[in-house]
Amino acid sequence: MCLVSSSVFAEPWVKPDDYGLRADIQRLADAGVISAPVTTFPLMWNSFIDELRAAPVASLSAELQDAALRVRHRFESENGQPHNFQVHSFKATDPRAVTSFGMSHSQQTEMLASYSYLGENFAAKLAVNHREDGRNCYVKDKGQADIVANEQALEQCDDTTLDHSYIAYRLGNWIFRAGAVEQFWGPGIDNSLIMSTNAKPLPAISVSREKATAFETPWLSWIGPWSFTAQMAQLESTRVEPDAMLWSTRVNFRPLQQLEVALSWSAQWAGEGQPSSLGDFVDMILGKTECANGADSCTSEQETKLGNQLAGLDVRWSDTLFSQPYALYVSTIGEDASSYFKPADRAYVFGAQTSAYAFAQNLTFNLEYIDTGVSCAAEAPDIENCYYEHSIYLSGYRYQGRTIGSAYDNDTQSWVFTVLGQQSNGHDWQVKLRQIDFNSDNSDRYPNNPDLGHSITKTPIDSQQLEARYRFLAMKGRFTVGGVVANNDTVEGSETDTSAYLKFEYNF
């Protein structure tokens, strides 16, 4: 096997920017080579690398040998030197409305230059990004109060930021981090309902468990290896409730080799004009409620949790059937709670995955279904337009105009079939077939407001998409070339759209 890599990033975790690397790690976890939970990104290298180093690679199948050698080589490359400089450039013929794991570029143009340092207990990265139309800014003579009016107050502007920059420090088995890094929570490979790479990285302070060692006490050892992360993020000022905060936390555990379970929770709170004291945060953490209609008193059916909260769980089961590996997963995230703990108004992701070794390459096949069509009113079950929305946080569960969770936003159903091929020369390819019914209920919470509500379309779009990309090493760097063909049926008729993109990465 030829182990060639130009992806040398001195960082302490696996980022959600490479589906090939994720597929290798997941394949090894499914086979029992890795015991740590692996569905939360960033994923700490030290949570699983010792097990992988100790694994008897020669006794594994050809498929697992290739995966193990690729992951080990990637780790050694990324940790072989403390300093790294990187530049990358992305160019597309059109903006991308839909993102997925490993492909978070949504603008036509993006350029990045970065320096990273990785020490024994300290890591840091300084990245300078420039995006074409990468953030919301106010239209001339408009301001925050104009966002709720039924005329455009926001527009996309060019964006130069320090996204992807951070400082991190290890204290015991905990990593403390401040910065803006991409995250992806859940077993899905096309979408996450609660935390995906669809929006720009959130500037946040976070703490994460580094090694996923199991509890030693018999009372808790049954949950197996576990990981935990929590963060407090700052949202943008160009929203109805400027500078709102987002508290997010997730815990994963593997009580069985075949089973991974995770619990996730996010809550928007604070912001201009909203309760923002430490006591208010504690009240939110403790599950205090308020009347959804703003009244001083109401029935229990009219109560809602403080802030804009989403919570739920995901489960992934892997095994073999007639010697063929397979995995099944489900994720559900609710908009509120019908009881103290049980989320209500839930959206769902379902998926099935298998893999094979053929034609001297690893092949991964994944079928995923997502449904964000949620009705939050029992008395009007046909009315949706509530998922990722809130009666106080009118800009919703979004950042800079893009959903923090599913790339498809609310009231959308989709089927996505993904095939990934990984070749022995370090090259890989990917094909995605998508059937997406955007905004299938043909309505929106803010039908006449271009700045609020559904971030993709106010009216339904039935979209069939074919996306293909090939990634290869050349000129001492790595190229990714790809394209999308989409047939879109709208209320105005049918049209076919095509786009192409090119990315180049180079490390010094």
JOWOQUI-V419814 format. One record per helix or strand of 3 or more residues. SS is the DSSP state (alpha for helix, beta for strand). FROM is the first residue (numbers start at 1). LEN is the number of residues. Records with the same first field share a line. If there is no record, write none. Layout:
# JOWOQUI-V419814
SS = FROM-LEN  FROM-LEN
This chain:
# JOWOQUI-V419814
alpha = 19-12  45-3  49-6  57-3  62-17  144-3  221-3  278-8  300-3  378-3
beta = 83-10  109-10  122-17  154-8  166-6  174-7  203-7  225-10  245-12  259-11  289-3  303-3  308-14  324-14  343-16  361-11  413-11  428-11  461-14  477-14  493-15
